[in-house]
Amino acid sequence: MATQRGNGGSAGKERVWREQVEALVDPDELRSLAQPSLSDSIMATAVLWLEVVVLLTAANLLPRLPLGWAIVGGILIVGLMGLRMNAFGVIVHEGSHGFLAKSRKLNDRLCNWAVAFWTINSVEEYRPTHRLHHRYLGQERDPDRTFYLVPARRGALTGLLLQDLLGVTAFRRATNRIAGTSQESGAPASLLARPQLLIGKAVTQLVVLGQFLLFQGVLRGVLFYVVFWLLPIICMYPMILRLKTITEHYDPGLRDPANIRWTARTSVAGRIQNHLVGARMEYHFEHHVLPAIPYRGLKRLHGQLGQSGVFDSHGEVLSGGYVHYLARAVTASFGSARRTKATAANAANTANATATTTAATSTAANATAPKNGSTAVSPAAASTAAGESRTPPR
């Protein structure tokens, strides 16, 4: 929802929504929805890893295909692996809230060794930064603001997506975290050098590299590791994350720093889109209103709010799905560009018609000018002589 806020900050609007939801849902039901489920976490992670293993196997089989088919298959694998890295990121997000297990120690270990280390990340690094996102949503101090705030200039989004695909975004965020020079450094820089985190990241990356070396040899194995593992993490994942975050939080009013707005949208669509793109993050409005409820509970809460008629009166908190929202935004952008071109063309046609009319009038005036040596007076000169002011040329 996008609404202008006063001095209460992001928490103010969230508090209003939370009170409304708590008035609609029984407190015991809310407590039940907030319970973490280890079995649900293990099942979700297992399904995700099954998909990743299938993609890795497909990548190792590419050399057996004709070159053309291998290139097409490789591009498809990189794209799908990027979507799965996004799903890994969502599990890290769940772990940062303590949703994977009731025990914080078990939650963090499961999060790191099951998903985070494999993406060269850790829940300890992600958690402090994500807390800032919830606390300062829509404000300058929100570390995710650079992802969902698109400048007004033409081609801005295209430029940002190119930065993502070229790895510039990932490099910038990594260096900011290490240097502690921006709000990306929600976690202290010293945390990045913690031995157990470095060892976990190194071990997991060596496992992925090792299986490529085993099946492809040294040179091709290193190449496959870069293309089919690092590229999805460093290039594809930031682009997917940006597009999702825009869908969840974008509001053009945020371009004005004085106009702080709280914006969060749910992006439920079909099963395939929810699984591939949403990846357990699609109930984002509910998540920001009640951040203590894990995905399974948010899904049930969304159903109850729908039955209560909340979305009938507040349809702005629904995006219609990531693909639908982004397609509508692109269409609107193109439509705006076409309208701008049409307006310019109409202005040019009007100017040409005016010039033609002026020339014709001048020719007619010259043709009717007196031939006995007297001087013809133009309408403009007559007006000036009469004391009328003239509009200066533009």
N, C-alpha and C positions, 0 to 999 in steps of 0.2 A: 504494500500500500504506500502511496506517496502522499504525504501530508506535511504541511509546513509546521515546524516546531518552534517553540519558544526557547527559553533558557534551560529547559530540563534535559536537553541532550537526547541521544537515541534511547536511553533507558526510559525516558518519560513516555514516549509513544508506545514502547513495548509494554510498559507497565499498564497503560490503559487497555491495550488489547488483552493482556494477561488477565486482568480483572474481568473483562467481558467473557473470556473463555472459561475462567473458573466459575463464573456465574451460571454457565450453561452445562458444564460437565461436573458430575459428582466428584467430590474430593477423593473418595476411596478409589474411584475409577482412574483419576489422574495419578495417584500413587501407584496403582497397578501398571499403568502405561509407562511409568518412569523406571521400571525394574529392568536392569540389564539382563541379557540372556546369553550365556556362554555358548550354548548349543547353536543359537541363531548366528552368532558371530563366526563360529567354526564352519557352519554350513555355507555361509556367504563367502568366506575366504576360500573354502575348498572348491566351490564352483568357479570362482575367479581364477584360481590357480590351474584348474583343469583347462580353462580356455587359454590361459597363457602357455601351458605346455603344448596344447594343440597348435598354437601359432608358432612356437619355437620349432616344433617338429616340421611344420609346413615350410618354415624358412630353411631348415636343413635339407629339405627335399628339393628345393628350387634348382640346384645345379643339374638335376636329372631332366629338367624341362627344356624345350627349345628356348632360345634366347628371348624371343618376343614374349612368350608366355611367362618366362621367368621374371621379366621386368614388370609385367602387369601384376603378377602374383606378389612380387616384392613390394610394390606400391600399396597393394591391398593389405598386406601383412603389416606394413609400417603404420598405416592408418588405423587398423583394428588394434594394434598393440598400443597406439597412443590412447585409444579409448579405454583399454584395460589399465594403462598407467593412471588414467583419470580415476578409474574405479579403485585402484590402489590408494590414490590420494584421498578418496572418500572414506576408506577404511581407516586411514590415518586420522582423518577428521573425527570419525566415530571414537577412535581411541583417545583423542585429545580431550573428549568429554567424559571419558571413563565408561563408555557404553559397551565395551567388548567383554568385560567381566566385572563382577562385584569387587574383587580385590584389585586395588590400584597397581600393585606390583605385578600381578598376573596380566592385568590389562595392558600395561606398558610393554612387558616382555613379548606378549602375543602380538601386539601392534608392530613392534620393531622387527621381530624376526619373521613374521608372516608377510609383512608388506613394506614397512617404512624403509628398512635397510636396503631393500632391493631397488628402491627409487632414489638411493643416496640421500636419505632423509632420516629423521627420527622423530618420535612423538614428543620428546623433550624439547626439540627445537621448534616444532610446529605449535605446541600448546600456548606458549606466551603470546606469540603473534596473533593467534586466532582469538584469544581473549580480547585483544585490542579491537579486533573486527566487531565482536559483539558489543563491546562497550561504547565504541565510537562510530557505529554504522552511519554512513552518510556524512561524516565529518572529516576534516583534514587529517586527523590522527588515525583514521582507519587505514591500516596497511594494505587492504585490498581495494582501496578507492581508485588506485591507478588502473585497476583491471576493469572496473565497471563505469568509469567516467570517461566518455569519449569526447574529445574536443569538438567544437562546432565547425572547424574548418573542413573544407571538402577533401575527401580522401584520407581523413585522419584514421578511421578504423582500418582501412587497407594498410596504411603505414604501420599501425600497431601490430596487425596480424603478420606482416612481413618480418617485423622484429622478432615476433614469437618463433616463426618458422626458421629464421636464421640463427636462433639461439641467443640473440642479444638480450632478450628478457630474462632468460634463465641465468645468463652470465651476470647481468646487473644485480639481480636479486641475491645471487650467491656472494658476490663481492660486497654488497651492502651488509649482508648478515655477518660476514667475516670481519669487516672493518667496523661494524657497529655504527655506521655513519647515518643511518636513517631509521625510520620507524619499522623497516623490515627486521631490524635487530631487536625484536621483542625478547628473544633469548640472548643472554650474554654471550659475547664472542668466545669466552673461555669454555663454554659448554661444547662448542664445536670440536675442541681438542680433547674431550674426555676419551680416555683409552677404549673403554668398552663400546662407545659409539663408533669410533674409527675402526675398531676391529670388526664389528658387526657389518659395517658398510663394505669393508675390504673383502671379508669372507664371502658375502653374498655376490659381490661383483665377480669375484674369482670363480664362483660356481657357474655363473652364466657364461663367462668367458671360457671356462674349461670345457663345457659341453660343446661350444662352437669349435674350439680347437680339436676336440676329440673327433668330431664328424667332418670338419672342413680342412684341417691342417692349420699351420701357423698363420700364414699370410691371409688366407681367406677367412680363417676363424676370427682373427682380429677385425677384419673388415665387416664380417657379419655381426660381431658384437657391437660395433659402432653404429651400423645401419639399423639393425633390428632390435637393439636394446637402448643404446644411449640416445639415438635420434628420437625415438618416441618419448623418452623422458625429458630431453632438453628442448626439443623443438615442437613436437606434436602436443604434448600435454599442456604447456603454457597457452597455446592457441585455443585448445578445447576449454581450458579453465577460463580464459578470458570471455569466450562466447557464452559459456554458462553463467558466469558472474554478471555479464551484461543483462542477460535474461532475468536474473534474480534481483538485481539491484539498480539497474540503470534508470536515471531520471534526468531529463535535460535541465531541470531546475537546479541541479547540483552544480552546474557550471558557474553559478553565481555564489561565491563563498558566503555571502550574507544570507542566502536562502537555503538553510540547512533542512534537509528532508529525510524522513525515514521511509525506506522503500524495501520491501521484501515480497517476493512472489513465489507461489507454488507452481510447478511446471509439470503436472501430471498429464501424461499422454497415453499412447498404446503401450502394450507390454514390451515390445521390442525397443522402442525409443526409451522407455523408462530404464530398461536393463542396460542398453549400450551407452546412452548419454547421461541419463539421470544418475544411474548407478547408486541408488539409495540416497540421493540428495534431492529428489524432486519435491519433497514436502518442505520447501524452504521457508515459506511464510510461517508455518506452524513451528518450525525449528527455532526461528528467531523470537517468536512469542514465548515459547516454552522450551528453552535450550537444554533442559534437564531430561527430556524424553528422547529415547533412542528411536531409530528408524521404524522398527516394528510398531512401537506405540504411536508414532506420528501418523502412520498409515491408518490406524484405527481412529485416531483423533480427527483426521481429515474427513473420514466418513461421518463421524458424529456431527462435526460442524456443518457439513453439507446437508444433513438431515434437519439441522436446526435452522436452516435458511440463511446462514451467515454469508455464504458466497452469492446468494441471490441479491443481497443488498450491498455486497462489497466485492463485485466482480473484478475490481482492479487488483486484487491480490492474487489473481489467477492469470498466468501467462498464456495458457492454452497449449503449453508444451514448448520445449526448447526450439525445435525445428520450426513450429508455427510462428513463434514470436520473432525469431531471427529472420524468417522469410518475409514476414509482414514489415519488419523494419527495413529490410533491403528494398522491398517493393516501394515503400513510402519514400525511401531515399531516391530511388530512380524516378518515381513520380514527381518528386520535388525538383529533380534536375531537369526533367522534361518540361515542367511548368516554367522553370526559370528560362530555359531555351526558348519556349514559346513566347514568353513575355518579351524577351529580347528581340525575337523575330518580329513580333507585332509592333514594337517600338520602332524598329528599323523600317518596316513597311509604312508606318505612319509618317516617319520623317521623310521618306522618299516621296510619298504622296503630297506632303506639304511643300516640298521643294518643287515638285512638278507643277503644282497649282500656282506657286509664287512665280515660277518662270513664265507660265502661260499668262498670268495677269500682267506681268511686266511687258511681255510681247504685245499684248492687246493695247496697253497704255501707250506704248511707243507708236503703234500703228495709228492711233487716233489723235496723236499729238498735233497741235496747230502748226501750219506750214508758213505763216506770215511773220515768222521771227519771234513771236511771243513764246514764253517759256511755260511748259506745262508743269503744274504743281502736283506732286504725288500726294496720295492720301496721308502718308506718314508725315510729309513735310507740312501739310495743312494742319495736321493735328498738333505738330510741334509749334507752328505759328500761333495756333489758338491757345497755347499754354498748357497742352496736355503732356503728361509725363510719359516717357517710353520705357519699356522694360529692357534692361541691358541684355546683350547677347550672353548665352550660357555656353 
